[in-house]
Amino acid sequence: MRYDQLEHAIRAACDVADDTELLIFGSQSILGSFPEAPESLRTSIEVDVQPMNRPEMTDNVDGALGQGSQFHQTHGFYVHGILIEAATLPEGWADRTIAVSHISRTRGHTGYCLEVHDLAASKLVAYREKDRVFVTVLLNEGLIDGHTLLNRIRYLPVSNGVLNRLIRWVKITMADLSMGEQ
């Protein structure tokens, strides 16, 4: 996905939801922090959104713009309408979102993307291989700070077992990446 496609998704989803603001989460929220993120971080053709002021319109967004829709077939990417509660996020995430808005390119509508460390912490909770690879790339490219990520992980609403596994994974990954630089 490219930044201009994210802007298109914001326009389209806001139109369908009759809202002016969206929450954008999932991997493509990376574009809020890094519009020119490495291609390896932009491979998904899906952007996860929830209308901010009209969450009850989430299913409408998914139906009109989601996977297999005419929008998807026409544009080669789709907008997945899903409630933000589907993501596990660190405490305070909403205060750190990155606004994507432009008078003409988003028609003044705003998409609030997860801040990159919050995104990384959320991806690690899912703990799928692709999510761990995503976070490894973020660390390796210097797009996130490992210590900030560890701090965000400590504010996730997860069990102590999950918390300890994530902290251990980040510490090992950071050590592996710094060993590769020597």
GIGILIN-V811851 format. One record per residue. N is the residue number from 1. PHI is phi in radians with two decimals (* if undefined). PSI is psi as a letter, one per 20 degrees, with the letter a starting at -180 (none if undefined). NEAR is the number of other ideal C-beta (glycine too) atoms within 12 Angstrom. Layout:
n=N phi=PHI psi=PSI near=NEAR
n=N phi=PHI psi=PSI near=NEAR
This chain:
n=1 phi=* psi=q near=33
n=2 phi=-1.92 psi=r near=24
n=3 phi=-1.05 psi=g near=27
n=4 phi=-1.13 psi=h near=21
n=5 phi=-1.24 psi=h near=31
n=6 phi=-1.07 psi=g near=46
n=7 phi=-1.06 psi=g near=34
n=8 phi=-1.09 psi=g near=31
n=9 phi=-1.05 psi=h near=48
n=10 phi=-1.09 psi=g near=44
n=11 phi=-0.99 psi=g near=33
n=12 phi=-1.14 psi=g near=37
n=13 phi=-1.16 psi=h near=47
n=14 phi=-1.12 psi=h near=39
n=15 phi=-1.08 psi=g near=26
n=16 phi=-1.10 psi=g near=29
n=17 phi=-1.45 psi=i near=35
n=18 phi=0.92 psi=l near=18
n=19 phi=-2.32 psi=r near=30
n=20 phi=-1.91 psi=i near=23
n=21 phi=-2.44 psi=q near=30
n=22 phi=-2.28 psi=q near=49
n=23 phi=-1.66 psi=p near=43
n=24 phi=-2.10 psi=p near=48
n=25 phi=-2.43 psi=r near=42
n=26 phi=1.50 psi=r near=41
n=27 phi=-1.00 psi=h near=40
n=28 phi=-1.35 psi=i near=40
n=29 phi=-1.18 psi=i near=49
n=30 phi=-0.96 psi=h near=45
n=31 phi=-1.15 psi=h near=37
n=32 phi=-1.15 psi=g near=36
n=33 phi=-1.48 psi=h near=32
n=34 phi=-2.37 psi=n near=28
n=35 phi=-0.99 psi=h near=24
n=36 phi=-1.94 psi=k near=15
n=37 phi=-0.95 psi=q near=30
n=38 phi=-0.92 psi=q near=19
n=39 phi=-0.98 psi=h near=14
n=40 phi=-1.08 psi=h near=18
n=41 phi=-1.64 psi=i near=36
n=42 phi=-2.02 psi=k near=28
n=43 phi=-1.32 psi=h near=19
n=44 phi=-1.17 psi=q near=31
n=45 phi=-1.82 psi=j near=26
n=46 phi=-2.18 psi=p near=33
n=47 phi=-2.12 psi=p near=47
n=48 phi=-1.53 psi=p near=42
n=49 phi=-2.43 psi=q near=50
n=50 phi=-2.37 psi=p near=39
n=51 phi=-1.01 psi=p near=38
n=52 phi=-1.26 psi=g near=30
n=53 phi=-1.69 psi=i near=19
n=54 phi=-2.35 psi=m near=25
n=55 phi=-1.02 psi=h near=23
n=56 phi=-1.15 psi=i near=16
n=57 phi=-1.62 psi=j near=27
n=58 phi=-0.99 psi=g near=32
n=59 phi=-1.12 psi=h near=20
n=60 phi=-1.12 psi=g near=26
n=61 phi=-1.08 psi=g near=39
n=62 phi=-1.11 psi=g near=31
n=63 phi=-1.14 psi=g near=22
n=64 phi=-1.43 psi=h near=29
n=65 phi=-2.14 psi=i near=41
n=66 phi=-1.36 psi=a near=30
n=67 phi=-0.99 psi=p near=23
n=68 phi=1.46 psi=i near=16
n=69 phi=-1.26 psi=r near=25
n=70 phi=-1.03 psi=h near=14
n=71 phi=-0.99 psi=g near=31
n=72 phi=-1.05 psi=g near=24
n=73 phi=-1.11 psi=h near=14
n=74 phi=-1.31 psi=g near=13
n=75 phi=-1.83 psi=i near=23
n=76 phi=1.40 psi=j near=17
n=77 phi=-2.51 psi=r near=31
n=78 phi=-2.44 psi=r near=35
n=79 phi=-1.91 psi=o near=44
n=80 phi=-1.62 psi=o near=37
n=81 phi=-1.35 psi=o near=41
n=82 phi=-2.64 psi=q near=29
n=83 phi=-1.24 psi=q near=22
n=84 phi=-1.03 psi=h near=28
n=85 phi=-1.09 psi=i near=14
n=86 phi=-1.21 psi=h near=21
n=87 phi=-1.72 psi=q near=32
n=88 phi=-1.73 psi=o near=30
n=89 phi=-2.19 psi=q near=35
n=90 phi=-1.16 psi=q near=33
n=91 phi=-0.92 psi=p near=18
n=92 phi=1.52 psi=j near=19
n=93 phi=-0.96 psi=h near=30
n=94 phi=-1.10 psi=h near=21
n=95 phi=-1.38 psi=i near=14
n=96 phi=-1.95 psi=j near=25
n=97 phi=-1.09 psi=q near=30
n=98 phi=-1.91 psi=p near=29
n=99 phi=-1.39 psi=p near=25
n=100 phi=-2.01 psi=o near=39
n=101 phi=-2.72 psi=q near=26
n=102 phi=-2.63 psi=p near=20
n=103 phi=-0.93 psi=g near=11
n=104 phi=-1.78 psi=g near=11
n=105 phi=-1.29 psi=h near=21
n=106 phi=-2.02 psi=j near=30
n=107 phi=0.98 psi=k near=19
n=108 phi=1.39 psi=i near=19
n=109 phi=-1.30 psi=q near=35
n=110 phi=-2.20 psi=p near=32
n=111 phi=-1.87 psi=p near=46
n=112 phi=-1.75 psi=o near=36
n=113 phi=-1.54 psi=q near=41
n=114 phi=-1.05 psi=q near=44
n=115 phi=-1.13 psi=q near=33
n=116 phi=-1.05 psi=h near=37
n=117 phi=-1.25 psi=h near=38
n=118 phi=-1.14 psi=g near=43
n=119 phi=-1.04 psi=g near=43
n=120 phi=-1.08 psi=g near=45
n=121 phi=-1.08 psi=g near=45
n=122 phi=-1.11 psi=g near=39
n=123 phi=-1.09 psi=h near=45
n=124 phi=-1.17 psi=h near=42
n=125 phi=-1.05 psi=g near=30
n=126 phi=-1.11 psi=h near=27
n=127 phi=1.04 psi=k near=25
n=128 phi=-1.32 psi=q near=14
n=129 phi=-0.94 psi=g near=12
n=130 phi=-1.10 psi=h near=19
n=131 phi=-1.29 psi=h near=27
n=132 phi=-1.17 psi=h near=24
n=133 phi=-1.10 psi=g near=22
n=134 phi=-0.98 psi=g near=37
n=135 phi=-1.20 psi=h near=40
n=136 phi=-1.07 psi=g near=30
n=137 phi=-1.10 psi=g near=29
n=138 phi=-0.99 psi=g near=37
n=139 phi=-1.17 psi=g near=36
n=140 phi=-1.11 psi=h near=22
n=141 phi=-1.44 psi=i near=23
n=142 phi=1.27 psi=k near=16
n=143 phi=-1.47 psi=i near=28
n=144 phi=-2.34 psi=q near=38
n=145 phi=-1.74 psi=p near=19
n=146 phi=-1.02 psi=h near=31
n=147 phi=-1.23 psi=h near=16
n=148 phi=-1.16 psi=g near=24
n=149 phi=-1.06 psi=g near=35
n=150 phi=-1.03 psi=h near=30
n=151 phi=-1.11 psi=g near=22
n=152 phi=-1.11 psi=h near=37
n=153 phi=-1.03 psi=h near=38
n=154 phi=-1.14 psi=i near=23
n=155 phi=-1.82 psi=j near=25
n=156 phi=-1.45 psi=q near=34
n=157 phi=-1.44 psi=m near=20
n=158 phi=-2.28 psi=r near=25
n=159 phi=-1.18 psi=r near=12
n=160 phi=-1.07 psi=h near=13
n=161 phi=-1.09 psi=g near=11
n=162 phi=-1.15 psi=g near=21
n=163 phi=-0.97 psi=g near=24
n=164 phi=-1.11 psi=h near=17
n=165 phi=-1.08 psi=g near=20
n=166 phi=-1.18 psi=g near=36
n=167 phi=-1.08 psi=g near=26
n=168 phi=-1.07 psi=g near=18
n=169 phi=-1.05 psi=g near=29
n=170 phi=-1.11 psi=g near=36
n=171 phi=-1.09 psi=g near=20
n=172 phi=-1.14 psi=g near=19
n=173 phi=-1.12 psi=g near=29
n=174 phi=-1.08 psi=g near=27
n=175 phi=-1.13 psi=g near=16
n=176 phi=-1.07 psi=g near=18
n=177 phi=-1.18 psi=h near=22
n=178 phi=-1.28 psi=h near=15
n=179 phi=-1.18 psi=h near=10
n=180 phi=-1.20 psi=i near=12
n=181 phi=-1.55 psi=i near=11
n=182 phi=-1.39 psi=none near=7
